[in-house]
């Protein structure tokens, strides 16, 4: 039985013809430990929309059923971007599941018209992963499942037998394809305790277009995640169009999640001030408007003092003109639309990326190379 191979073939045929997906940043996880060639990962809770085939003949319908939902065949006719990876749950009759973008909750997702679809939340859990390349098929999956079992047994790690295939690349991509086998495990580690996560912090920075800030920071050592959005204004849940109109008082900012054991806030500020001109009011180059202002949103009085002192220091040492960066208490952050996330890496050849963002990224990596891999 070659159900998985058939499923991927059908997905490939569909995408060669239609190619409907907008790429979305992969779902993030925290790597707790590497053991030989397997990763021990901690996943945050995930929301799935999935289809479970009724029998062998019905397996070919999995993609069509779930794809219909995200392409707008739901009660509100909302198009939902498909995230990577696609999940095929081998332990549940080859259930095919799409992970919903992080901005959604069970309450905000539109209701499915198709009563055969499942919409549910999987709580955070710990999984072991082994990676392999090329097109996936039944034999490759079986071989890697056995390999993963052997490694877990070798290190006395118990698994829950809920093996899944994760397919990251578009089915029509011929080279450098990435697939994984994952399984839930019983694993205890001191770093997993919430009390031990005090070193994971967030800071919100705006320095012109958030595509630029994201591109500069997402490869910095110690930065765990970068999310583009809006903050500093008064309107709840604004759209990009509303922010760009200048009527919301929001700025384009990035939420930067970092490990302070690997990189300090002061070092992040150093990268931030190098990556834009903090002396121009409400503009960066040809990007003009209050939503393009330079802004830092602090969380505590201690952060405010550090940011204020550092800004005064570099204004004297580096910048001839006065720094006009707004330093403001953080209130709310509103994530931007999905097409803004990971924009630079998904659109590197676009004119704006090539002419504006790439020089900033190259400058940062050259002048502050110790902060990049």
C-alpha positions in Angstrom: 0.0 0.0 0.0 1.5 3.3 -1.1 -1.0 5.8 0.3 1.5 8.4 1.2 3.2 8.3 -2.1 -0.1 8.6 -3.9 -1.2 11.5 -1.7 2.1 13.4 -2.4 1.7 12.6 -6.2 -1.8 14.1 -6.2 -0.6 17.2 -4.3 2.2 17.6 -6.8 -0.1 17.3 -9.8 -2.4 19.9 -8.2 0.3 22.4 -7.5 2.0 22.1 -10.9 -1.3 23.3 -12.3 -2.5 25.8 -9.8 0.4 26.7 -7.4 -2.0 28.3 -4.9 0.1 28.6 -1.8 1.5 31.7 -0.2 4.6 30.6 1.8 4.3 31.2 5.5 7.1 31.1 8.0 7.5 27.6 9.4 6.0 26.8 12.8 8.7 27.4 15.4 9.8 25.0 18.1 12.6 24.9 20.7 15.4 22.4 20.3 16.1 21.0 23.8 18.9 18.7 22.8 20.6 17.0 19.9 21.3 13.3 20.3 23.5 12.0 17.4 21.3 12.8 14.4 18.0 13.2 16.2 16.5 16.4 17.7 14.5 16.6 20.9 12.0 19.4 20.4 9.5 21.2 22.5 6.5 22.3 20.5 4.0 25.0 21.5 0.3 24.2 21.2 -0.8 23.9 17.6 -4.2 24.2 15.9 -4.9 21.7 13.2 -7.5 21.4 10.4 -7.4 17.9 9.2 -9.1 15.1 7.3 -9.0 11.4 8.3 -9.6 9.0 5.4 -12.5 6.6 5.8 -10.8 3.8 4.0 -7.9 3.1 1.6 -9.8 4.4 -1.4 -10.6 7.6 0.4 -7.0 8.5 1.2 -6.7 10.4 -2.1 -9.3 12.8 -1.0 -7.3 14.1 2.1 -5.6 17.0 0.4 -8.7 18.1 -1.6 -10.8 18.2 1.6 -8.4 20.2 3.7 -7.3 22.4 0.9 -10.9 23.4 0.2 -11.1 24.8 3.7 -8.0 27.0 3.5 -8.9 28.2 0.0 -12.1 29.8 1.3 -14.6 26.9 1.4 -15.7 27.8 5.0 -18.6 29.6 6.6 -17.0 33.0 6.2 -15.3 32.3 2.9 -11.9 33.3 4.5 -8.7 32.4 2.7 -6.2 31.1 5.2 -2.5 30.8 4.3 -1.1 27.3 4.6 1.9 27.0 7.0 4.8 24.6 6.6 5.0 21.7 7.3 2.1 19.5 6.1 1.6 16.8 8.8 0.6 13.2 7.9 -0.3 11.3 11.0 0.7 7.8 10.2 -0.7 6.5 13.5 -4.2 7.8 12.7 -5.0 6.2 9.4 -2.8 8.7 7.6 -4.7 11.8 8.8 -3.5 14.8 6.8 -3.3 18.0 8.9 -2.6 21.6 8.1 -1.3 23.8 10.9 -3.2 27.1 11.2 -1.2 30.4 11.4 -0.4 31.5 14.9 -2.8 34.5 14.8 -5.8 32.1 15.0 -7.4 30.5 18.0 -10.2 27.9 18.0 -12.7 30.7 18.5 -11.5 32.9 15.7 -11.1 30.2 13.0 -14.0 30.1 10.6 -16.4 27.2 10.9 -15.9 24.5 8.3 -18.7 23.8 5.7 -17.3 20.3 5.3 -18.5 18.3 8.2 -15.8 15.7 7.6 -13.0 18.1 8.7 -11.6 18.2 12.2 -10.5 21.4 13.8 -8.7 20.9 17.1 -5.9 22.1 19.3 -2.9 19.9 20.2 -1.3 20.9 23.5 2.4 21.6 23.8 4.5 18.5 23.9 7.9 17.0 23.4 8.9 15.1 20.3 11.9 13.4 18.8 12.7 14.1 15.2 14.8 12.5 12.5 15.3 14.2 9.1 15.6 12.8 5.6 15.6 14.3 2.1 14.0 13.5 -1.2 10.5 12.4 -2.0 8.9 10.5 0.9 7.4 7.1 0.4 6.4 4.1 2.5 9.8 2.4 2.5 11.7 5.6 3.5 9.2 6.3 6.2 9.4 2.7 7.6 13.2 2.8 7.5 13.4 6.2 9.3 10.8 5.1 11.9 12.9 2.1 12.8 16.0 4.2 12.9 14.4 6.6 15.3 13.1 3.8 17.4 16.6 2.4 17.7 18.1 5.7 18.8 15.4 6.3 21.4 15.8 2.8 22.8 19.6 3.3 22.9 19.2 6.3 25.1 16.3 4.8 27.1 13.8 7.3 25.9 10.2 6.0 25.7 8.0 7.0 22.8 4.2 7.1 22.4 4.1 5.3 19.0 2.3 8.3 17.4 4.6 8.6 14.4 4.1 11.5 11.9 5.6 12.6 8.6 6.3 16.3 8.3 6.7 17.5 4.7 8.2 21.0 4.6 8.8 21.7 0.9 6.4 22.3 -1.9 5.6 19.0 -3.6 6.9 20.2 -6.9 10.3 21.2 -5.5 12.8 18.7 -6.9 16.0 19.4 -4.9 16.8 19.9 -1.2 13.5 18.5 -0.1 13.1 18.3 3.7 11.0 15.6 5.4 11.0 14.5 9.0 9.6 11.7 11.1 8.6 12.8 14.6 7.1 11.0 17.6 6.0 12.1 21.0 8.3 11.0 23.8 8.5 11.0 27.6 11.4 13.3 28.3 12.3 15.4 31.3 14.8 18.2 31.2 15.3 21.1 33.7 15.2 23.6 30.9 11.7 22.6 30.1 10.4 24.1 33.4 8.6 27.4 33.0 10.6 28.7 35.9 13.7 28.1 33.8 12.5 30.2 30.9 13.1 33.5 32.7 16.0 34.2 30.2 13.7 34.3 27.2 12.7 37.9 26.6 10.8 40.1 24.1 11.7 43.5 22.8 9.8 45.5 20.2 11.8 47.6 17.7 10.8 49.7 14.8 13.2 51.3 12.3 11.3 52.0 9.1 9.8 49.1 7.1 9.5 46.0 9.3 10.7 43.8 6.4 14.1 45.4 7.0 14.2 44.9 10.7 13.0 41.3 10.4 15.7 40.5 7.8 18.5 42.0 9.9 17.5 40.2 13.2 16.2 36.8 12.2 19.7 35.3 11.7 21.2 36.9 14.9 22.7 34.4 17.3 20.4 34.2 20.4 17.3 35.5 18.5 14.6 32.8 18.7 11.9 34.4 16.6 11.1 37.6 14.8 7.5 38.6 14.0 6.4 41.7 12.0 3.5 43.7 13.3 2.3 47.0 14.7 2.6 48.8 18.0 2.8 52.2 19.7 -0.7 53.4 18.5 -4.3 53.4 19.7 -6.3 51.3 17.3 -6.9 47.6 18.1 -6.1 44.9 15.5 -5.2 47.3 12.7 -4.6 46.2 9.2 -1.5 47.1 7.2 -3.6 49.4 5.0 -4.9 51.3 8.1 -1.4 51.7 9.6 0.0 52.9 6.3 -2.8 55.6 6.2 -1.1 57.2 9.2 -4.4 57.4 11.2 -3.7 54.7 13.8 -0.5 56.2 15.3 1.0 52.7 15.2 4.5 52.1 13.9 5.8 49.1 11.9 7.7 47.1 14.5 9.2 43.6 15.0 8.6 41.5 18.1 12.0 40.0 18.7 12.2 37.0 21.0 15.7 36.4 22.3 17.7 34.4 24.9 19.4 36.8 27.1 21.9 34.1 28.0 23.1 34.3 24.4 22.7 37.9 23.5 22.0 41.0 25.7 19.5 43.8 25.1 22.4 46.2 24.7 23.8 44.1 21.9 20.4 44.0 20.2 20.3 47.8 20.5 23.7 48.0 18.9 22.5 46.0 15.9 19.3 48.0 15.8 21.0 51.4 15.6 23.4 50.2 13.0 20.6 48.9 10.8 18.7 52.1 10.3 19.1 55.9 10.6 17.7 56.9 14.0 18.3 60.6 13.3 15.6 61.0 10.6 12.1 61.8 11.9 9.3 59.7 10.6 11.2 58.3 7.7 13.8 55.8 6.5 15.1 56.7 3.0 12.2 56.9 0.6 9.8 55.3 3.2 8.1 58.4 4.6 5.4 58.5 7.3 4.9 58.3 11.0 4.4 54.6 10.8 8.0 54.4 9.6 9.4 56.2 12.7 12.3 54.9 14.8 10.9 53.4 18.0 11.8 51.2 20.9 9.1 49.8 23.2 10.4 48.9 26.7 8.8 46.5 29.2 10.2 47.6 32.5 11.8 50.7 34.2 15.1 48.8 34.1 14.9 48.4 30.4 13.9 52.1 29.9 17.0 53.2 31.8 19.3 50.9 29.9 17.8 52.0 26.5 17.9 55.7 27.4 21.5 55.5 28.7 22.7 53.5 25.7 20.9 55.9 23.2 22.6 59.0 24.9 26.0 57.2 24.8 26.0 56.3 21.1 24.5 59.7 20.2 27.7 61.2 21.6 30.1 58.6 20.2 28.6 57.7 16.8 25.9 60.0 15.4 26.5 63.6 14.6 22.8 64.5 14.4 20.4 64.1 17.3 18.8 60.6 17.7 15.0 61.0 17.4 14.1 57.4 18.3 10.9 57.3 20.4 11.3 55.3 23.6 7.9 54.3 24.9 6.3 51.8 27.3 5.1 48.7 25.5 1.3 48.2 25.5 0.1 45.9 22.8 1.5 44.2 19.7 -0.7 43.3 16.7 0.8 40.8 14.3 0.8 41.8 10.6 -0.8 39.9 7.9 0.8 36.6 7.0 2.3 37.8 3.7 4.5 40.2 5.7 6.1 37.4 7.8 9.5 36.2 6.6 9.1 38.6 3.7 12.7 39.1 2.8 13.7 35.5 2.6 10.6 34.6 0.6 11.1 37.6 -1.9 14.8 38.2 -2.0 14.9 39.0 -5.7 12.1 41.6 -5.5 13.3 45.1 -6.3 12.7 46.5 -2.8 14.5 43.6 -1.2 17.4 43.7 -3.6 17.9 47.4 -3.5 17.0 48.3 0.1 17.0 45.3 2.4 20.0 43.3 1.1 22.5 46.2 1.6 21.3 46.6 5.2 21.7 42.8 5.9 25.1 42.7 4.3 26.3 45.7 6.2 25.1 44.2 9.6 26.7 40.8 8.9 30.0 42.5 7.8 30.3 45.0 10.6 28.8 42.9 13.4 29.8 39.5 12.2 30.3 38.0 15.7 26.5 38.2 16.2 25.8 36.0 13.1 26.4 32.4 12.3 
